[in-house]
Amino acid sequence: MLWFDEKHFHHAVDEAARRPGATAAPWQDGEGPQTMDEMQAYWQREMLHIFARNQLRVALAMPLLAGLFAVANLVWVPMPVVIAWLAAYFVVEVAQLALARHCLRARPEGTQVRTWVHRFAFSELAHAVVWFLPLLLFWREEAIPQHLFIGASLMAAMAIRILVANNFLPLVTAGSGVIALALALRAIIAGDTIHLAMAGMIVVLGIFFLQLARRLQTTTKELLLFRAQRERLIEELQQQRDAAEQARRQAEEANRAKSRFLAAMSHELRTPLNAIMGFSEIISAEMLGPVQVERYKEYATDIHRSGNYLLNLINDILDLSRIEAGKVEMREEVVDMVAEAKSALDMVSIKAEARGQKLRLDGPEGEVELLGNARYIRQIWINLLGNAIKFTPEGGEITAAIRRLQGGNLALEVRDTGEGIPRNELRSVMRSFSRGASAVRKAVDGAGLGLAIVNGLARLHDARLEIESEVGRGTTVRIVFPARRVVTAARADFIRGDETESPLERQLILLTA
């Protein structure tokens, strides 16, 4: 078996696992390698690919060094011997480059990795043997300068091979290790002081290079581990993103289906309801003659009242369905906010009087105009005032207010003196079919659609819904319209088509009014 540092392997795994944000290693999730052999194959596969890529990146460096080495040795060695060595070198080099390309194309996995490691180890060994041959073929006993030149050249070749295989110790050993060993033995055989010193230097440098390669291999293993963790994290994030996107599409489709269902059912229910309400009103009002049994008349009144409640609920569901489906048409016009507030107060005044409540309008003097839809603004007022009446005790006070805010925004407010909304319910009361604890406890009529409809209509006007409430003190519901919808005097003339300004002035009004 080729060299594999189990101790450093586990050290790399443990160090990476202890780092903040570390995820499970690829062999810890039940899908990656589990046994030591599989772990070794995993690392060898990655290092094999790195070695093959490095081999192709330095494809010109080694042939260039070999060519210079051969030319320089022509001073001491006959040309046929040099050419024969150079031809042998190029055969080995071409074979190794072809092997590297084939490996990158094949992308070996599993048991194939070990086979490819052996192939590269033999190719490195062949490479080392070719560089070892000059110690036998070129060596001239009397030419000390040649010995130093050959030693320096082989050390350079060894350094380049370490750069190519620096992260894979088996290949470093098979290539650079063999070159260093052969060069040291040749120098020792020479026996004189210079050669022995050269042999000692080669041994020291060889050990240093091997230790460096070992450290580099450990570092490379850690980097590969982090890369695997990063790829796993990216894959998990992509899967979660796809799942979230799928869930969002399903939720949107379910919401559209719900809206279509509610709209269809509401339409179907309104037809018989109109007949029920019409006939019950005729009976309770005794339009066709007196009812002989008084109890029947009371039943007819109850039927009419219940039908009216159900019809209002169906209308709310239809409004909400249209808003959620985006089928509400926004026909803009200049809306007199004070006039709409007064109209809404008149419509709900009978309910307020029946409960002994006081209605009040707090608005600025003169007209306050907004670019919006009059019917939707009126519905906002009615829904907010209706809610305030339901949750304000008898004798309480309800105020409809219109206020100009800093920055030119306009606020529509409804304040009451009811028992207020707990802070933890402020968000939930704006959701469809959501009712506060007070409404449930007191069995207040309604399905929890009023604020949801108001919120939808406010968004159509680019406005936002705000709720301020204090338990025991009352609630303020506010709709804040942006300044661009507030109609100023200059903008009002432009909207109404006043032709007193020149075209240039009208463009300036659009930009600045």
LORONU-768402 format. One line per 4 residues: number of its first residue (from 1); their letters; for each residue x, y, z of C-alpha. Coordinates in nm, 4 decimals. Each point is the difference from the previous one (the first is absolute). Layout:
residues N
NUM> A> X,Y,Z; ...
end
This chain:
residues 513
1> MLWF> 0.0000,0.0000,0.0000; 0.1273,0.3469,-0.0801; 0.0798,0.2353,0.2887; -0.3000,0.1487,0.1788
5> DEKH> 0.0348,0.1985,0.3235; -0.2975,-0.1168,0.2076; 0.1045,0.2118,0.2990; 0.0126,0.3207,-0.2034
9> FHHA> -0.3212,-0.0946,-0.1760; -0.1958,-0.0239,0.3262; 0.1732,0.3130,0.1277; -0.1232,0.1926,-0.3066
13> VDEA> -0.3537,-0.1300,0.0456; -0.0095,0.0826,0.3724; 0.1463,0.3479,-0.0480; -0.2522,0.0847,-0.2733
17> ARRP> -0.2937,-0.1367,0.1996; 0.0900,0.2160,0.3006; 0.0066,0.3218,-0.2008; -0.3069,0.2314,0.0230
21> GATA> -0.2612,-0.0682,-0.2653; 0.1499,-0.3332,-0.1005; -0.2464,-0.2431,-0.1541; 0.0138,-0.3770,-0.0197
25> APWQ> 0.2794,-0.1384,-0.2126; -0.1037,-0.1742,-0.3196; 0.0621,-0.3398,0.1595; -0.2015,0.0814,0.3160
29> DGEG> -0.3452,0.0353,-0.1575; -0.0487,-0.3614,-0.0994; 0.0592,0.0741,-0.3688; 0.3799,0.0440,-0.0194
33> PQTM> 0.2886,-0.2380,0.0825; -0.0325,-0.1856,0.3292; 0.3021,-0.2322,0.0343; 0.3667,0.0938,0.0149
37> DEMQ> 0.0513,-0.1407,-0.3504; -0.2816,0.2174,-0.1294; 0.1442,0.3041,0.1773; 0.3380,-0.0676,-0.1525
41> AYWQ> -0.1569,-0.0388,-0.3445; -0.1836,0.3307,0.0463; 0.3173,0.1948,0.0755; 0.2046,-0.1809,-0.2614
45> REML> -0.2635,0.0744,-0.2632; 0.0070,0.3737,0.0717; 0.3790,0.0125,0.0232; 0.0248,-0.2057,-0.3160
49> HIFA> -0.1994,0.2624,-0.1888; 0.2146,0.2793,0.1434; 0.3190,-0.1820,-0.1027; -0.1303,-0.0552,-0.3533
53> RNQL> -0.0896,0.3691,-0.0374; 0.3403,0.1074,0.1373; 0.1719,-0.2352,-0.2411; -0.1691,0.1690,-0.2968
57> RVAL> 0.0700,0.3482,0.1335; 0.3784,-0.0586,0.0019; -0.0006,-0.1939,-0.3267; 0.2656,0.2338,-0.1481
61> AMPL> 0.2223,0.0474,0.3051; 0.1462,-0.3502,0.0272; 0.0688,-0.0484,-0.3770; 0.1721,0.3393,-0.0049
65> LAGL> 0.2194,-0.0979,0.2963; 0.0779,-0.3366,-0.1603; 0.0965,0.1679,-0.3283; 0.2353,0.2484,0.1684
69> FAVA> 0.1497,-0.2808,0.2081; 0.0659,-0.2099,-0.3104; 0.1547,0.2879,-0.1973; 0.2318,0.0929,0.2886
73> NLVW> 0.1220,-0.3584,0.0367; 0.1197,-0.0043,-0.3594; 0.3197,0.1512,0.1383; 0.0815,-0.3315,0.1730
77> VPMP> -0.2218,-0.2627,-0.1669; -0.0188,-0.1183,-0.3639; -0.3040,0.1240,-0.1915; -0.1532,-0.3468,-0.0719
81> VVIA> -0.0130,-0.0767,0.3730; -0.1611,0.3371,0.0771; -0.2557,-0.0389,-0.2797; -0.0868,-0.3542,0.1161
85> WLAA> -0.0561,0.1251,0.3570; -0.2052,0.2963,-0.1188; -0.2163,-0.2301,-0.2160; -0.0612,-0.2285,0.2981
89> YFVV> -0.0930,0.3011,0.2125; -0.2549,0.1286,-0.2533; -0.1600,-0.3445,-0.0273; -0.0536,-0.0060,0.3771
93> EVAQ> -0.1166,0.3632,0.0080; -0.2531,-0.0424,-0.2827; -0.1317,-0.3185,0.1609; -0.0453,0.1775,0.3320
97> LALA> -0.1811,0.2979,-0.1600; -0.2285,-0.2367,-0.1917; -0.0702,-0.1851,0.3243; -0.0891,0.3266,0.1738
101> RHCL> -0.2424,0.1037,-0.2759; -0.1613,-0.3427,-0.0024; -0.0424,0.0125,0.3791; -0.1753,0.3367,-0.0110
105> RARP> -0.2354,-0.1248,-0.2696; -0.0696,-0.3332,0.1732; -0.0654,0.1545,0.3453; 0.0711,-0.3322,0.1790
109> EGTQ> -0.2186,-0.0950,0.2964; -0.0012,-0.2757,0.2591; 0.2457,-0.2819,-0.0545; 0.1277,0.1606,-0.3205
113> VRTW> 0.1763,0.2673,0.2079; 0.2549,-0.2457,0.1396; 0.0765,-0.1247,-0.3505; 0.0629,0.3540,-0.1220
117> VHRF> 0.2208,0.0747,0.3021; 0.2126,-0.3015,-0.0902; 0.0197,0.1135,-0.3626; 0.1219,0.3450,0.0958
121> AFSE> 0.2405,-0.1454,0.2573; 0.1567,-0.2199,-0.2721; 0.0130,0.2974,-0.2380; 0.1750,0.2079,0.2678
125> LAHA> 0.2393,-0.2863,0.0609; 0.0726,-0.0187,-0.3741; 0.0562,0.3757,0.0026; 0.2459,-0.0392,0.2896
129> VVWF> 0.1828,-0.2835,-0.1794; 0.0457,0.2164,-0.3109; 0.1510,0.2758,0.2140; 0.2130,-0.2633,0.1783
133> LPLL> 0.1504,-0.1239,-0.3288; 0.2361,0.3001,-0.0487; 0.1743,-0.1059,0.3213; 0.1011,-0.3148,-0.1901
137> LFWR> 0.0178,0.1150,-0.3638; 0.1321,0.3560,0.0305; 0.2234,-0.0321,0.3066; 0.3691,0.0609,-0.0667
141> EEAI> 0.2201,-0.0833,0.2975; 0.2548,0.2760,-0.0637; -0.2555,0.2781,-0.0777; -0.0834,0.1487,0.3416
145> PQHL> -0.1828,0.3028,-0.1517; -0.2226,-0.2427,-0.1890; -0.0843,-0.1808,0.3242; -0.1035,0.3279,0.1614
149> FIGA> -0.2025,0.0947,-0.3085; -0.1771,-0.3373,-0.0099; -0.0705,0.0211,0.3731; -0.1443,0.3513,-0.0307
153> SLMA> -0.2091,-0.0981,-0.3023; -0.1414,-0.3079,0.1720; -0.0794,0.2055,0.3106; -0.1869,0.2458,-0.2229
157> AMAI> -0.1914,-0.2872,-0.1629; -0.0785,-0.1392,0.3444; -0.1300,0.3402,0.1166; -0.2274,0.0313,-0.3042
161> RILV> -0.1372,-0.3510,0.0541; -0.0744,0.0901,0.3641; -0.1877,0.3096,-0.1162; -0.2071,-0.2196,-0.2314
165> ANNF> -0.0745,-0.2721,0.2592; 0.0369,0.2101,0.3153; -0.3323,-0.1088,0.1451; 0.0331,-0.3730,-0.0675
169> LPLV> 0.2798,-0.1628,0.1989; -0.0073,-0.3416,-0.1763; 0.0810,0.1676,-0.3310; 0.2601,0.2267,0.1591
173> TAGS> 0.1723,-0.3073,0.1410; -0.0171,-0.1877,-0.3313; 0.1406,0.2943,-0.1964; 0.2101,0.2530,0.1896
177> GVIA> 0.0901,-0.2474,0.2744; 0.1558,-0.2434,-0.2467; 0.1920,0.2802,-0.1755; 0.1387,0.1279,0.3315
181> LALA> 0.0977,-0.3517,0.1112; 0.1768,-0.0817,-0.3289; 0.1882,0.3310,-0.0003; 0.1125,-0.0462,0.3612
185> LRAI> 0.1216,-0.3573,-0.0699; 0.1937,0.1135,-0.3077; 0.1722,0.2724,0.2006; 0.0843,-0.2414,0.2828
189> IAGD> 0.1497,-0.2460,-0.2475; 0.2331,0.2753,-0.1238; 0.1398,0.0083,0.3556; 0.1904,0.3319,0.0112
193> TIHL> -0.0753,0.2926,0.2258; -0.1918,0.2093,-0.2547; -0.2240,-0.2880,-0.1010; -0.0643,-0.1053,0.3592
197> AMAG> -0.0959,0.3594,0.0863; -0.2301,0.0044,-0.3018; -0.1540,-0.3329,0.1120; -0.0612,0.1400,0.3480
201> MIVV> -0.1661,0.3114,-0.1428; -0.2179,-0.2137,-0.2285; -0.1102,-0.2204,0.2909; -0.0865,0.3019,0.2152
205> LGIF> -0.1890,0.1696,-0.2838; -0.1806,-0.3247,-0.0825; -0.1186,-0.0421,0.3576; -0.1055,0.3655,0.0078
209> FLQL> -0.1942,-0.0359,-0.3245; -0.1724,-0.3172,0.1224; -0.1053,0.1679,0.3247; -0.1213,0.3017,-0.1950
213> ARRL> -0.1994,-0.2258,-0.2314; -0.1513,-0.1733,0.3016; -0.1101,0.3315,0.1509; -0.1390,0.1140,-0.3323
217> QTTT> -0.1959,-0.3223,-0.0317; -0.1596,0.0517,0.3425; -0.0896,0.3581,-0.0927; -0.1463,-0.1148,-0.3298
221> KELL> -0.2128,-0.2597,0.1775; -0.1441,0.2684,0.2287; -0.0734,0.2238,-0.2983; -0.1712,-0.2874,-0.1788
225> LFRA> -0.2072,-0.0652,0.3108; -0.1122,0.3612,0.0157; -0.0779,-0.0036,-0.3700; -0.2172,-0.3084,0.0453
229> QRER> -0.1786,0.1677,0.2922; -0.0537,0.3158,-0.2017; -0.1403,-0.1937,-0.2962; -0.2269,-0.1934,0.2342
233> LIEE> -0.1221,0.3217,0.1599; -0.0626,0.1592,-0.3391; -0.1937,-0.3076,-0.1109; -0.2094,0.0044,0.3176
237> LQQQ> -0.0703,0.3714,-0.0435; -0.1036,-0.0576,-0.3602; -0.2295,-0.2835,0.1054; -0.1547,0.2166,0.2727
241> RDAA> -0.0393,0.2864,-0.2450; -0.1700,-0.2287,-0.2528; -0.2239,-0.1428,0.2737; -0.0898,0.3506,0.1196
245> EQAR> -0.0737,0.1093,-0.3568; -0.2171,-0.3069,-0.0544; -0.1824,0.0638,0.3278; -0.0520,0.3639,-0.0981
249> RQAE> -0.1485,-0.0990,-0.3360; -0.2248,-0.2547,0.1672; -0.1116,0.2556,0.2582; -0.0751,0.2561,-0.2704
253> EANR> -0.1940,-0.2560,-0.2005; -0.1908,-0.1089,0.3121; -0.0751,0.3634,0.0791; -0.1283,0.0608,-0.3528
257> AKSR> -0.2090,-0.3170,0.0174; -0.1397,0.1136,0.3351; -0.0858,0.3414,-0.1405; -0.1688,-0.1542,-0.3055
261> FLAA> -0.1931,-0.2402,0.2199; -0.1134,0.2733,0.2380; -0.1023,0.2277,-0.2840; -0.1952,-0.2773,-0.1748
265> MSHE> -0.1718,-0.1165,0.3181; -0.0788,0.3554,0.1059; -0.1705,0.0686,-0.3301; -0.1966,-0.3229,0.0297
269> LRTP> -0.1093,0.0828,0.3556; -0.1121,0.3563,-0.0715; -0.2784,-0.1065,-0.2368; -0.2013,-0.2073,0.2505
273> LNAI> 0.0858,0.2457,0.2770; -0.1652,0.2851,-0.1865; -0.3206,-0.2037,-0.0244; 0.0185,-0.0991,0.3693
277> MGFS> 0.0523,0.3608,0.1080; -0.2718,0.1300,-0.2319; -0.2671,-0.2457,0.1133; 0.0942,0.0304,0.3671
281> EIIS> -0.0234,0.3790,-0.0199; -0.3431,-0.0256,-0.1649; -0.1212,-0.2296,0.2795; 0.1516,0.2042,0.2864
285> AEML> -0.1414,0.3269,-0.1452; -0.3393,-0.1672,-0.0640; -0.0083,0.1489,-0.3504; -0.2513,-0.2582,-0.1248
289> GPVQ> -0.2139,0.0041,0.3100; 0.0256,-0.0600,0.3727; 0.1759,-0.3099,0.1349; -0.2415,-0.1919,0.2225
293> VERY> 0.2697,-0.1477,0.2251; 0.2317,0.2636,0.1542; 0.2754,-0.2550,0.0488; 0.0181,-0.0528,-0.3789
297> KEYA> 0.0542,0.3708,-0.0457; 0.2896,-0.0084,0.2479; 0.1470,-0.2981,-0.1837; -0.0197,0.1897,-0.3296
301> TDIH> 0.1800,0.2978,0.1589; 0.2741,-0.2314,0.1285; 0.0326,-0.1588,-0.3445; 0.0350,0.3422,-0.1610
305> RSGN> 0.2594,0.1135,0.2528; 0.2021,-0.3202,-0.0365; -0.0217,0.0179,-0.3776; 0.1195,0.3583,0.0057
309> YLLN> 0.2995,-0.1004,0.2141; 0.0801,-0.2888,-0.2346; -0.0314,0.2265,-0.3054; 0.2426,0.2511,0.1522
313> LIND> 0.2417,-0.2848,0.0724; -0.0233,-0.1248,-0.3591; 0.0613,0.3523,-0.1297; 0.3112,0.0234,0.2187
317> ILDL> 0.1236,-0.3351,-0.1304; -0.0547,0.1144,-0.3574; 0.1881,0.3239,0.0622; 0.2886,-0.1836,0.1642
321> SRIE> 0.0123,-0.2608,-0.2777; 0.0167,0.2674,-0.2671; 0.2747,0.1835,0.1876; 0.2103,-0.3146,0.0514
325> AGKV> -0.0521,-0.1070,-0.3618; 0.1111,0.3444,-0.1210; -0.3260,0.0540,-0.1869; -0.0981,0.3252,0.1691
329> EMRE> -0.0125,0.2812,-0.2537; 0.1546,0.3227,0.1248; -0.1684,0.2878,-0.1815; 0.1630,0.3101,0.1376
333> EVVD> -0.1797,0.3280,0.0603; 0.0200,0.2982,0.2316; -0.1608,-0.1071,0.3294; -0.1263,0.2467,0.2592
337> MVAE> 0.1139,-0.1716,0.3198; -0.2145,0.2138,0.2333; -0.3138,-0.0626,-0.2048; 0.0632,-0.3746,-0.0045
341> AKSA> 0.0571,0.0013,0.3760; -0.3290,0.1810,0.0586; -0.1834,-0.2397,-0.2312; 0.1391,-0.3002,0.1860
345> LDMV> -0.0877,0.1517,0.3380; -0.3587,0.0486,-0.1179; -0.0210,-0.3636,-0.1123; 0.1146,-0.1409,0.3356
349> SIKA> -0.1662,0.2589,0.2220; -0.3107,-0.2146,0.0582; 0.2112,-0.2847,0.1420; 0.1959,0.2398,0.2179
353> EARG> -0.3146,0.1655,0.1345; -0.1488,-0.3396,0.0836; 0.3018,-0.0613,0.2248; 0.0043,0.3501,0.1461
357> QKLR> 0.3352,0.0825,-0.1608; 0.1196,0.3421,-0.1133; 0.1360,0.0487,-0.3494; 0.2315,0.2927,-0.0726
361> LDGP> 0.1880,0.1294,-0.3036; 0.3375,0.1599,0.0598; 0.1195,0.1433,-0.3269; 0.1728,0.3083,-0.1383
365> EGEV> -0.1960,0.2964,-0.1272; -0.0767,0.0007,-0.3706; 0.0437,-0.2770,-0.2516; 0.2517,-0.2796,0.0300
369> ELLG> 0.0323,-0.1792,-0.3313; 0.1723,-0.3243,-0.0901; 0.0671,-0.1734,-0.3291; -0.1687,-0.3362,0.0433
373> NARY> -0.3271,-0.1890,-0.0318; -0.2979,0.1559,0.1812; -0.1855,-0.3291,0.0511; 0.3034,-0.1711,0.1508
377> IRQI> 0.0754,0.2979,0.2261; -0.3618,-0.0058,0.1199; 0.0230,-0.3728,0.0651; 0.3169,0.0536,0.2058
381> WINL> -0.1821,0.2582,0.2120; -0.3063,-0.2242,0.0446; 0.2035,-0.3098,0.0931; 0.2120,0.1866,0.2537
385> LGNA> -0.2980,0.1790,0.1535; -0.1998,-0.3244,0.0096; 0.2825,-0.1752,0.1852; 0.0279,0.2881,0.2450
389> IKFT> -0.3754,-0.0130,0.0712; 0.0120,-0.3759,0.0638; 0.2891,0.0189,0.2459; -0.0876,0.3221,0.1801
393> PEGG> -0.2269,-0.0391,0.3054; -0.3281,0.1857,0.0366; 0.0500,0.3676,0.0651; 0.3448,0.0002,-0.1599
397> EITA> 0.1365,0.2457,-0.2537; 0.1206,-0.0604,-0.3545; 0.1960,0.2601,-0.1950; 0.0640,0.0104,-0.3728
401> AIRR> 0.3024,0.2178,-0.0690; 0.1894,0.1291,-0.3025; 0.3507,0.1310,0.0658; 0.2815,0.1357,-0.2130
405> LQGG> 0.3373,-0.1478,0.0938; 0.3547,0.1190,-0.0445; 0.1344,-0.0584,-0.3469; -0.3412,0.0625,-0.1589
409> NLAL> -0.1540,-0.3378,0.0914; -0.3674,-0.0217,0.0935; -0.1420,-0.2136,0.2809; -0.3533,-0.1364,0.0304
413> EVRD> -0.0681,-0.0999,0.3619; -0.2749,-0.1600,0.2049; 0.0425,0.0194,0.3773; -0.2204,-0.1686,0.2579
417> TGEG> -0.0202,-0.0303,0.3768; -0.0405,-0.3762,0.0084; 0.1953,-0.2505,0.2044; 0.2923,-0.0070,-0.2473
421> IPRN> 0.1967,-0.2795,-0.1644; 0.2809,-0.1862,0.1801; 0.3433,0.0583,-0.1525; 0.0417,-0.3661,-0.0935
425> ELRS> -0.3157,0.0130,-0.2150; 0.0791,0.3137,-0.2027; 0.1460,-0.1952,-0.2924; -0.2494,-0.2837,-0.0008
429> VMRS> -0.3116,0.2230,-0.0142; 0.1042,0.1199,-0.3476; -0.0089,-0.3530,-0.1436; -0.3035,-0.1425,-0.1748
433> FSRG> -0.2481,-0.1902,0.2189; 0.1977,0.0967,0.3106; -0.1809,0.1337,0.3056; 0.1371,0.1282,0.3258
437> ASAV> -0.0567,-0.1683,0.3339; -0.2479,0.2704,0.1003; -0.2194,-0.0626,-0.3064; -0.0031,-0.3731,0.0676
441> RKAV> -0.0676,0.0447,0.3707; -0.2884,0.2419,-0.0510; -0.1343,-0.1828,-0.3079; 0.0090,0.3190,-0.2091
445> DGAG> -0.1499,-0.0421,-0.3451; 0.2474,-0.0203,-0.2873; 0.2397,-0.2370,-0.1732; 0.3188,0.2010,0.0377
449> LGLA> 0.0058,0.1402,-0.3529; -0.0427,0.3726,0.0630; 0.3632,0.0951,0.0600; 0.1233,-0.2415,-0.2671
453> IVNG> -0.2205,0.1759,-0.2567; 0.1114,0.3411,0.1249; 0.3631,-0.1054,-0.0272; -0.0521,-0.1227,-0.3565
457> LARL> -0.1771,0.3187,-0.1061; 0.2715,0.2095,0.1652; 0.2697,-0.1807,-0.1993; -0.1887,0.0817,-0.3195
461> HDAR> 0.0531,0.3667,0.0924; 0.3701,-0.0590,0.0834; -0.0917,0.0620,0.3648; 0.0852,-0.1896,0.3162
465> LEIE> -0.2138,-0.1136,0.2922; 0.1125,0.0834,0.3538; -0.1603,-0.1006,0.3287; 0.0695,0.1588,0.3370
469> SEVG> -0.1773,-0.1435,0.2992; 0.0205,0.0000,0.3760; -0.1987,-0.2455,0.2059; -0.2690,0.1862,0.1944
473> RGTT> 0.0574,0.3268,-0.1866; -0.1177,-0.0628,-0.3555; 0.1292,-0.0589,-0.3525; 0.1085,0.2225,-0.2884
477> VRIV> 0.0020,-0.1418,-0.3515; 0.1835,0.2172,-0.2517; 0.0333,-0.0117,-0.3784; 0.2973,0.2059,-0.1192
481> FPAR> -0.0190,0.1110,-0.3649; 0.3214,0.1101,-0.1757; 0.0539,0.3662,-0.0831; -0.0115,-0.0685,-0.3750
485> RVVT> -0.3702,-0.0846,0.0328; -0.0907,0.3139,0.1938; -0.1538,0.2503,-0.2392; 0.1440,0.3489,0.0392
489> AARA> -0.1480,0.3082,-0.1692; 0.2428,-0.0147,-0.2931; -0.0440,-0.3728,-0.0434; -0.3797,0.0263,0.0235
493> DFIR> -0.0087,0.2469,-0.2898; 0.2193,-0.2270,-0.2042; -0.2051,-0.3135,0.0752; -0.3225,0.1747,-0.0864
497> GDET> 0.1484,0.1074,-0.3315; 0.0412,0.3734,0.0662; 0.1545,0.1416,-0.3164; 0.1190,0.3313,0.1501
501> ESPL> 0.3580,-0.1229,0.0163; 0.2282,-0.0423,-0.2954; 0.1174,-0.3509,-0.0953; 0.3368,0.0678,0.1635
505> ERQL> -0.1694,0.1107,0.3221; -0.2172,-0.3109,0.0008; 0.3129,-0.2206,-0.0286; 0.1583,0.1842,0.2925
509> ILLT> -0.3174,-0.0535,0.2053; 0.0147,-0.3738,-0.0661; 0.3566,-0.0122,0.1243; -0.0276,0.2313,0.3003
513> A> -0.3626,0.0182,0.1153
end
